[in-house]
Amino acid sequence: MSCNFEIPVKDNVDAALEKARKAVESQNGTFTGDNNSGSFELNVFGNFIKGSYTIKDQMLNLEITDKPFFVPCNMIESFLMKQIS
C-alpha cells in the first residue's frame, strides 16, 4: 500500500530539503535528490520505509512506496511535517 501526501514548503526549497535530509539521515537512512525530485529510504523498527518526492510551486509531493503494514500513512505524514515545518 502506498501513501501520497503534500506538504507546503514555507521556507525556501533548499531549507526544507535540508530539514528532510537531516530527518531521514538521523534515522540512519539515505536521501538523494535535488530541488525537483528525489528518493529516500529509512529503517523504522527494523522495517524499511521507501519513497520519492517531487517539488512544484512550493509544494512537496511525497509518495511512500514501501512501508511496514503497522505504520499508518498519517504517522509518516505527521513525522515529516514536524521535521520540515
VMD Tcl script that draws the C-alpha trace (Angstrom):
set ca {
  {0.00 0.00 0.00}
  {1.43 3.36 -0.97}
  {0.81 6.71 0.70}
  {0.61 10.04 -1.07}
  {0.52 13.44 0.52}
  {1.58 17.05 0.05}
  {3.42 19.30 2.45}
  {3.53 23.05 1.78}
  {7.06 24.45 1.75}
  {7.02 27.60 3.87}
  {10.75 28.28 3.76}
  {12.81 28.15 0.64}
  {13.01 24.76 -1.02}
  {16.69 24.26 -0.17}
  {16.00 24.73 3.55}
  {13.01 22.35 3.50}
  {15.00 19.67 1.70}
  {17.89 20.04 4.12}
  {15.50 19.53 7.02}
  {14.07 16.45 5.32}
  {17.57 15.13 4.61}
  {18.58 15.56 8.26}
  {15.38 13.87 9.49}
  {15.95 10.84 7.25}
  {19.67 10.63 7.96}
  {19.05 10.91 11.72}
  {17.26 7.56 11.36}
  {20.31 6.12 9.51}
  {18.50 6.48 6.20}
  {19.53 7.73 2.79}
  {18.21 10.79 1.00}
  {19.13 11.62 -2.60}
  {17.82 14.23 -4.98}
  {17.64 17.90 -5.79}
  {15.13 20.78 -5.78}
  {12.94 18.97 -8.32}
  {12.79 15.33 -7.24}
  {14.49 12.56 -5.34}
  {14.10 9.50 -3.17}
  {14.64 8.36 0.38}
  {14.84 5.21 2.45}
  {14.98 4.73 6.21}
  {14.65 1.95 8.73}
  {11.90 2.14 11.35}
  {11.52 -0.64 13.92}
  {13.59 -2.96 11.71}
  {11.44 -2.25 8.62}
  {12.15 -0.02 5.67}
  {10.17 3.00 4.57}
  {10.94 3.95 0.98}
  {9.59 6.75 -1.10}
  {10.13 9.54 -3.55}
  {9.35 13.23 -3.74}
  {8.79 15.97 -6.26}
  {8.57 19.70 -5.67}
  {6.36 22.06 -7.61}
  {5.06 25.52 -6.72}
  {6.27 25.44 -3.08}
  {4.57 22.06 -2.54}
  {6.47 18.94 -1.54}
  {4.67 15.92 -3.03}
  {5.57 12.65 -1.34}
  {4.86 9.09 -2.34}
  {5.68 6.34 0.13}
  {6.14 3.22 -1.97}
  {7.13 0.73 0.73}
  {6.33 0.77 4.44}
  {5.59 -1.62 7.29}
  {1.90 -2.53 7.42}
  {1.71 -1.46 11.09}
  {2.88 2.11 10.38}
  {-0.07 4.16 9.12}
  {0.37 6.78 6.41}
  {-0.79 9.57 8.73}
  {2.02 8.73 11.18}
  {4.61 9.13 8.42}
  {3.00 12.35 7.24}
  {2.89 13.76 10.77}
  {6.55 12.93 11.38}
  {7.65 14.56 8.13}
  {5.53 17.67 8.67}
  {7.10 18.18 12.12}
  {10.58 17.77 10.69}
  {10.11 20.01 7.66}
  {7.85 22.77 9.03}
}
mol new
graphics top color blue
foreach p $ca { graphics top sphere $p radius 0.5 }
foreach p [lrange $ca 0 end-1] q [lrange $ca 1 end] { graphics top cylinder $p $q radius 0.2 }
display resetview
